[in-house]
């Protein structure tokens, strides 16, 4: 069995309990060495075969999985963050499907949620936005034309932008062209939840300068939107004493406040 496991955003204790147990039981671990903290491998209770996929091709990764399956060994394919986001997992699964090899997925915490925890922010503030857009600038991997930064920026929703730190001048220009004002709150969170995490609050217009001033060149998620400053939002109806829910009747609670 092949287990695709999300390692979380950085801190070793932010992997899920299920993910940790899969590592403990693994005979073979293939991990994304360019981003995953090697200390996560210390959760293993065995002496597993370990491969760093940063130096491997898809074909080489698949070959390791296939050999392990033939030897009836358990495999953990350890990806950074949440594998379903920019994890290139589907192409690996398709290769396993061709070979009739079973696999499962164990979710992880993505960098944008680690970044939100660092900033103590809520992406979906009532009266501000109820939408989080997760996207990226095009680089070596193209982005569909209908998903351009400009077309997404028009919503003025909360946005988490991955894999774009090296293109902040272009990103800022396109965010503004799409509809965000230059003074829209923004943040750069570099290596979210890692011991050497760095966080910078700025605006859309000052994104490039903020990155240069703080030496942020890569491995950062860009957060954009009024939710970053968590101001001018409305109180949630969930805990409003005048609002009834399936668990609370406002008539019964009115005298308690």
Secondary structure, DSSP 8 states (H G I E B T S, - for coil): -EEEEE-BSS-GGGS-HHHHHHHHH-SEEEE-TTTS-GGGGGG-SS--EEEEGGG--HHHHHHHHHHHHHTT--EEEEESB-TTTT---HHHHHHHHHTT--EEEE----HHHHHHHHHT--SS-TTT-S-EEEEE--SSS---GGG-HHHHHTT--EEEEES-GGGHHHHHHHHHHHT--TTSEEEEEESTTSTT-EEEEEESTTHHHHHHHTT--SSEEEEESGGGGT-S----GGG-TT---SS--HHHHGGG-
